[in-house]
Amino acid sequence: MPTRSILSATFAIVLRSAVAVAVATPVLTAAPTVASAQGSVPIVRDAEIEALVRDYARPILGAAGLSKSNIDIILVNDRRFNAFVAGRRIFINTGALLMAETPNEIIGVLAHEAGHIAGGHQERLREQLERAQTMAIVAGLLGLGAVVAGAASNSGEVAQAGAGIAAGGGEFARRGLLGYQRTEEITADRSAITYLNATHQSAKGMLKTFGRFQSALSLSGTKIDPYQISHPVPRERIANLETLAQASPYFNTQDSPTLQERHDLMRAKIAVFTQGAEGASRLFRKQRGGLAATYAEAISAYQYGNPRTAVAKADALIKERPKNPYFQELRADSLMKANRPAEAAQAYERAMKLDPVKSSMLQVGYGQALLATGKPELVRKAVDVLQQGLERDKQNVSGYQYLAQAYGRLGDEASAELALAEGHYYSGNYQDAKIFAARSQMKFKRGSPGWVRAQDIINYRTGKKKK
């Protein structure tokens, strides 16, 4: 394999972590993308799911010594059961969240990824990549020298041997890198067991996850060369962990009923948005009439049916769980779809008051509803609400669009164009960001805060850290 191919293949696996197995699920809600070494990663934003996954991760990150490391957890719109790390970010697929039947399964995945970050595996992997690159280049040069010598001496055998040296050296480098990665995966698995024990949680979910992977491989009939992959095969992972997991005094510890209920509600939401009402119905065929199944029906009514029906179903959910902020959010979303923005604003405001984490997404929804009323005093209030939400979550791209609309209705063109520039900037569309920033700057007073921020965007160079 030529040097260039080796490097592209190895870089393609830098971000991979928990084994990816193709199973089932498409998208959730519209969302921007995040850049990575593999290109654009489609992400999903949802206040309820983000809050739940953060709650899963918090004790694990504490046990790993990462609670003060500003670890972000990002939801990826992908049907496969997979997760990976990049820098200080843990990415987890919606497919994993949907397929995991218990919180413990996802907590095990997060513990494994925390093991990679706490162990500094990415930094060391980069060193291994550089070493592999050096080995591949040296092998290529040796091979080239032999080919040249063979050509000079008219010896085809020497030339062929040179080609073999180049190919063999590259393959040796690649296998060495894959072997290194498999070792790091085993280390992360063992670290995960340590974190689970420290937080009095079971590793049973990890074993169930690896068992699922093994079943998928067995059903597919795929034969795998264990030396050609970046992860240990599932049966090896189970063998390595089973004794440790079962020796834990917390092996039979179960998730609390409250946490399990939140997990089921999350799965209901993902199922409807990715597989439709039928997918959710299949998921809860044994729990018909339960809270999660009812939630799925309400979301289906909002997504595909009559918004008035969705409001009624949301009201029924609120009656059963009056302190659930996300049932209020569903009611607000349904009222917006029914063109009742003033009532929607009230529902969003109630959701915000009930939300313990004060999600900026609920705040942006509130601002959107205020804007939709069209009343000047509420549009002015929408500007304040949206600005507060975006100050806490600068990556909420849709919030900048609503803010631009609000400024536009108030006749503030400079601020409207700057808001559009910010939206393009945080979505990674730097060319359009600079265009709108330049347009807004022409309307701001030189040296004013808006003018300075526009200049920052105009001067931005890719590769720098976003402000």
C-alpha positions, 0 to 999 in steps of 0.5 A: 500500500503506498504511503499516502494511502496508509496515512489516509486510512490511519487518519480515518480511524483516529476519531473512532472509538466504541465499535461501530456496527451498522444497525438501524436509525436515520435523523432527529431534528435539523442541526448544523455540522461539526468539523472533524478529521473525517469531514463534517459530522451531522449533529442533533440539538435537543434540550431533553436528550442533551440534559439526560446524556449530561446527567449520565456523564457527570459522575463518570467524568468526576471519577475520571478526573475530568469534571473541570475539563470542559468536556462537551457531549455532542449528539451525532445524527447517525443510525449506528451504535457508535461513539468517539472522542475528538479533543475534549468532545465526546460524540455519541450517535442517536443510533446508540441512544435508540438501541440501548435499552437501559441507561447503564448501556450508554453510561458504559459507553461514556465511561469508555470514551472518558477513559480515552480522554483521561488516558491521553490516548489521542495525543499518543495516537498522534505520536504513533501516526507520526511514527507510522508516517516516518516508517512508511516514508523510510520503507518507500525510500528504501524500496525506491533505492532498490528499484533504481538500483535494479533499473541501473543494473538491468536486474528485474529481480532487484527492482521487484524486491524494492517494490516489495520492501516499499509495500512491506514497510507500509504494511508493517507500519499500518499493522503496528498502528492498529495494534497500538489502537487495540491496546488503547481500546483495552485500556479504555475498557478497563478504565471504564470498569474503574469509573463504574465501580467508583460511581457504584454502577454496573458494568453489565451494560458494557457486556450487553453492548459487546454482546450485541456487537458479537451477535451482529457479526455472527448474523452477518457471517463476516470473517474478520482478521483481528490484526486488520482492525483498530478494535479488539473483536467483541468476543475478546472484549467480553472475555477481557472484561467479564471477570472484572465486571462480575467481581464488582459488588455493583454488578447487579445494581440497576438504574433507578426507575426515574432514570429509566423513565427518562431514558425511555422518553428519550428513545421515544423521541428519537424513534419518532423523529428517525423512524416515524410513528411505526418505529416508535410503535414497534419499540414500545409494542410491549409497553402500550399505554405507558408514559413513553408510548404516550409521549411517542404518540404526542410527538407523532401528532406534532410531527405528522398529524393535527397540531390541535391533537398534539396540544391535547396529548401534550396536556394529558402528559403534563397532567401526569407529569406537571413538573416535566419541562419537556412536556411543556416544550412539546406543548409550546412546539405544537402551539407554534405549529397551530399558529398560536404564538402567544400561548406558545410563549407562555408554555416555553416560559413555563418550560424554562422555569421547570428546566433545572439546567436552564437550556438555552434551546428552550430560551431560544424557543421562547424568543422565537414565539415572542417574535412570532406574535409580531407585537413590537413590545414582544419583539423587543423582548425577544431580542433580549431573550435571544441574546441571553440564550446565545450568550450561553450557547453560541453554537445555537445557529437557529437562534441567530436567524431569529435574532436577525429577524427580530432586529430586522422588524425593529429596523436595526439593519446593522445588528440584523446583518451582524446576527446573520454573520454570527450564525454563518460564523458558528456554522462554519460558513466563514465566507458568508460570515465575512460578507454579512460582517462587512455589510453590518460594519458599514452601518455601525459607528466605527469603534462601537462594539458591533463594529469591533465584533464585525471586524473580528469575524472579517479578520478570522482565519481558519485554524484559529479558535473561535471566540 
